[in-house]
Structure formats: C-alpha cells, structure tokens
Amino acid sequence: MKLLVTGGAGYVGSVTSRLLLDAGHEVVVLDSLRTGFREAVAPDATFVQADIADAGQVLTPDAGFDAVLHFAGLIAAGESMAKPELYWHENVVKSLALLDAIRAAKVPRVIFSSTAAVYGNPVELPITESAIKAPTSTYGSTKLTFDLALTSEAFAHNLAAVSLRYFNVAGAYIAEGHEIGERHDPETHLIPITLQVAAGKREKLQLFGDDYPTVDGTCVRDYIHVEDLARAHLLALDATVAGEHRIYNLGNGNGFSNRQVVEAAREVTGAEIPVEIAARRDGDPATLVASSDRAREDLGWTPRKNTLHDMIGDAWTFYRKHVA
Ligand SMILES: NC(=O)c1ccc[n+]([C@@H]2O[C@H](COP(=O)([O-])OP(=O)(O)OC[C@H]3O[C@@H](n4cnc5c(N)ncnc54)[C@H](O)[C@@H]3O)[C@@H](O)[C@H]2O)c1
C-alpha cells in the first residue's frame, strides 16, 4: 500500500514506519518536526516537512494513497491543562483539516493514535472499549473528540477507520541495523525518566503517592512495548472495513506498579536509582489496566515483549547509545 504517516519523526510513528517499510509498503512521512527528529525518519521513507493542517499539498486526489496513519499531535497531559487552547487547535482543529484533505483525496482508510486517556478514572477494571469515556485532561478530551469525528466520517462518507487506544508505550525497536526509541522533551513518561536517573542525568526519581490501594501503594499502569504496538498498526490496516470505525485498546493486560518499574530498571541498569515519594498528583487513578481482548480476537494481535525487562532493556539500549 502507499501510506501517509503523520508524525513519522516521533517515537511511535518512526517505529511503525520501519515495520511498514519492512513489510513492503511505500511510506511518505509528513511531520513538522515540532517535537520529532529528522534522523528518526526511516531513511527509505519519503520525508515531507509540513504541518498536518497543510496535508492537502501531499494528499492530492491523484497521489494514490491507500491509507493515512495519523500519529501527529501533542501528547503531554499536564501541558494540555495549562494550555488547553493549544491542544484543541493542534489535536482537533488541525486533525479535522487533515480529515478534510483525506476526504478530498478519497483516501479509503485511516488509522488513528488514540489513547487510554479518553477513559479517565475507570469504573471497572480491566478497561474495555465500551467503558465510560470521561477524560480527566484536555489532552484526553482532544483525542476523544477526534475519535468521535472519525465515527461520523466513517458512517457518512464510507471511510474505513480504526482508532488504536494505546496505554503506556515503552521500549525501543532494536533490530539488525535499527535502533529507534523515545526522546520526548520535556520527558513526562516514567520509564525514560527512570533511565535519566540511572544515567546520572537526574538526581532522583519522584514517585507521586505510595498510599494507593495497590500491591505496594504506588500507581499501577499497563505498559506496552512499542514494537508490539507498531505491529498492531499493520494488523489494523488489514482489518479496516469501509463505513466502519473500529476501536481497539492496546495494552498488555498486566499492570506494573511504579515501584516494580524502578526495581526492574535497577536490575537492567545496575544503577541505584534513588527514589523520593512525593504527594499524590490530582487526577492520577490508582490503577489503569487495559482489556485488549477485542484486538486479540479481531486482529489476531498478541503482545510478545510484555515483561518490564523486555521494555526497559530495549529502552536502555537505545538511551545509552542515542540519548545519554
Ligand atoms: N507515547 C505514548 O505513551 C502514547 C500513549 C497514548 C497515545 N499516544 C499517541 O500516539 C501518537 C504518537 O505519540 P509519540 O509518543 O510518538 O509522540 P511524539 O511527540 O514522539 O511524536 C509526535 C510527532 O508528531 C509531530 N507533530 C506534532 N504536531 C504536528 C503537526 N501539527 N503537524 C505535523 N507533525 C506534527 C511531531 O513533530 C512528532 O514527530 C500521539 O498522537 C499520541 O497522542 C502516545
């Protein structure tokens, strides 16, 4: 297929581009480089530095794209609470402009990077796709809004749409000749921050709260290896159906506590990783764990790298060579 990958200079988009190219697809990456890196773009992809709001310049009716994989966007929940107008504009207004371009060019399929943040505080665990959607951040609200836009677009205009709701993405793609990983600035994700402490770039790791009703009092989250996540996009491409918007949670179904993450990082890196317990943060649920049964059944997807050692080991390999 001929594919447009928005955000292909970012973490998840660059790993997925690699797998798409290796599967024989033709990939055009469209990325503004606002938070991404030119060197993360797969060398055998065509690169267009542009904003998704201007995607119509690439998505022309005669360009012949078979699908758009839409990763581009802003991703920091905390920042989205301080600058909501920025998130509504970047994640919703610009994504709707992209959708206009997709419609005008008659691209038949879209795969969208949605998020666990659309659910907010869970009423039941594990979280299924039909759980109540009550985002607790503007970031989550913007992603849910575009999910809803895809639903109506699919019904009205026969688009084949899939939203993949990622839980906490971790790890790096480490293969012969390829090392592709996570570089967010500022970093807000637990595993890379833990590795910054292991590498001596931060003095200590702050954990927010140790009195939650969990195995050791710290918050529990569902981590998914970026390679497993990227693979799900290839399966989703094959599973799209015209006129339908399919939605899949992607997590590994196992929750790990913050302390378990730190313990595994100590084992992988051999570093001490000092920890300081800080006050709980507003809006942090005790436990977020996905049910990915629908993805397993419909897509035949199974996470293969589902231990903390798999994820932190690959993240550390990438971090030491490319970030530290
Ligand atoms: N990383 C996670 O844990 C996680 C979890 C759930 C959902 N997601 C979703 O996955 C997607 C990718 O996340 P990531 O971690 O790879 O983020 P990232 O910041 O590494 O990548 C995003 C990419 O999009 C580009 N971009 C941003 N705005 C753009 C615009 N207007 N036009 C063109 N390019 C633009 C950036 O330059 C960057 O390369 C996001 O949509 C995010 O909401 C990520």
The ligand as an SDF file (V2000), in Angstrom:
LIG
                    3D

 44 48  0  0  0  0  0  0  0  0999 V2000
    3.7620    7.7180   23.7780 N   0  0  0  0  0  0  0  0  0  0  0  0
    2.7050    7.2630   24.4230 C   0  0  0  0  0  0  0  0  0  0  0  0
    2.8380    6.6620   25.5240 O   0  0  0  0  0  0  0  0  0  0  0  0
    1.3230    7.4350   23.8470 C   0  0  0  0  0  0  0  0  0  0  0  0
    0.2210    6.8970   24.5610 C   0  0  0  0  0  0  0  0  0  0  0  0
   -1.0450    7.0360   24.0060 C   0  0  0  0  0  0  0  0  0  0  0  0
   -1.2430    7.6700   22.8080 C   0  0  0  0  0  0  0  0  0  0  0  0
   -0.1670    8.2100   22.1410 N   0  0  0  0  0  0  0  0  0  0  0  0
   -0.4240    8.9000   20.8760 C   0  0  0  0  0  0  0  0  0  0  0  0
    0.4840    8.4180   19.9050 O   0  0  0  0  0  0  0  0  0  0  0  0
    0.8580    9.4350   18.9880 C   0  0  0  0  0  0  0  0  0  0  0  0
    2.3640    9.4790   18.8730 C   0  0  0  0  0  0  0  0  0  0  0  0
    2.9450    9.6860   20.1580 O   0  0  0  0  0  0  0  0  0  0  0  0
    4.5280    9.7710   20.3310 P   0  0  0  0  0  0  0  0  0  0  0  0
    4.8590    9.3290   21.7110 O   0  0  0  0  0  0  0  0  0  0  0  0
    5.1710    9.1080   19.1810 O   0  0  0  0  0  0  0  0  0  0  0  0
    4.7310   11.3580   20.2470 O   0  0  0  0  0  0  0  0  0  0  0  0
    5.9610   12.1770   19.6120 P   0  0  0  0  0  0  0  0  0  0  0  0
    5.8710   13.5530   20.2180 O   0  0  0  0  0  0  0  0  0  0  0  0
    7.2230   11.4280   19.7620 O   0  0  0  0  0  0  0  0  0  0  0  0
    5.5790   12.2360   18.0790 O   0  0  0  0  0  0  0  0  0  0  0  0
    4.6220   13.1200   17.5600 C   0  0  0  0  0  0  0  0  0  0  0  0
    5.1360   13.5910   16.2160 C   0  0  0  0  0  0  0  0  0  0  0  0
    4.1330   14.4300   15.6140 O   0  0  0  0  0  0  0  0  0  0  0  0
    4.7670   15.5680   15.0500 C   0  0  0  0  0  0  0  0  0  0  0  0
    3.7740   16.6400   15.0370 N   0  0  0  0  0  0  0  0  0  0  0  0
    3.1540   17.2070   16.0970 C   0  0  0  0  0  0  0  0  0  0  0  0
    2.2700   18.1200   15.6790 N   0  0  0  0  0  0  0  0  0  0  0  0
    2.3230   18.1230   14.3130 C   0  0  0  0  0  0  0  0  0  0  0  0
    1.6340   18.8310   13.3040 C   0  0  0  0  0  0  0  0  0  0  0  0
    0.6870   19.7380   13.6040 N   0  0  0  0  0  0  0  0  0  0  0  0
    1.9260   18.5760   12.0080 N   0  0  0  0  0  0  0  0  0  0  0  0
    2.8720   17.6640   11.6820 C   0  0  0  0  0  0  0  0  0  0  0  0
    3.5700   16.9600   12.5940 N   0  0  0  0  0  0  0  0  0  0  0  0
    3.2920   17.1900   13.9040 C   0  0  0  0  0  0  0  0  0  0  0  0
    5.9530   15.8430   15.9560 C   0  0  0  0  0  0  0  0  0  0  0  0
    6.9650   16.6150   15.3300 O   0  0  0  0  0  0  0  0  0  0  0  0
    6.4090   14.4250   16.3000 C   0  0  0  0  0  0  0  0  0  0  0  0
    7.3610   13.9540   15.3750 O   0  0  0  0  0  0  0  0  0  0  0  0
    0.2400   10.7240   19.5210 C   0  0  0  0  0  0  0  0  0  0  0  0
   -0.9060   11.0210   18.7560 O   0  0  0  0  0  0  0  0  0  0  0  0
   -0.1450   10.3890   20.9440 C   0  0  0  0  0  0  0  0  0  0  0  0
   -1.2960   11.1120   21.3540 O   0  0  0  0  0  0  0  0  0  0  0  0
    1.1100    8.0990   22.6220 C   0  0  0  0  0  0  0  0  0  0  0  0
  1  2  1  0
  2  3  2  0
  2  4  1  0
  4  5  1  0
  4 44  2  0
  5  6  2  0
  6  7  1  0
  7  8  2  0
  8  9  1  0
  8 44  1  0
  9 10  1  0
  9 42  1  0
 10 11  1  0
 11 12  1  0
 11 40  1  0
 12 13  1  0
 13 14  1  0
 14 15  2  0
 14 16  1  0
 14 17  1  0
 17 18  1  0
 18 19  2  0
 18 20  1  0
 18 21  1  0
 21 22  1  0
 22 23  1  0
 23 24  1  0
 23 38  1  0
 24 25  1  0
 25 26  1  0
 25 36  1  0
 26 27  1  0
 26 35  1  0
 27 28  2  0
 28 29  1  0
 29 30  1  0
 29 35  2  0
 30 31  1  0
 30 32  2  0
 32 33  1  0
 33 34  2  0
 34 35  1  0
 36 37  1  0
 36 38  1  0
 38 39  1  0
 40 41  1  0
 40 42  1  0
 42 43  1  0
M  CHG  2   8   1  16  -1
M  END
$$$$
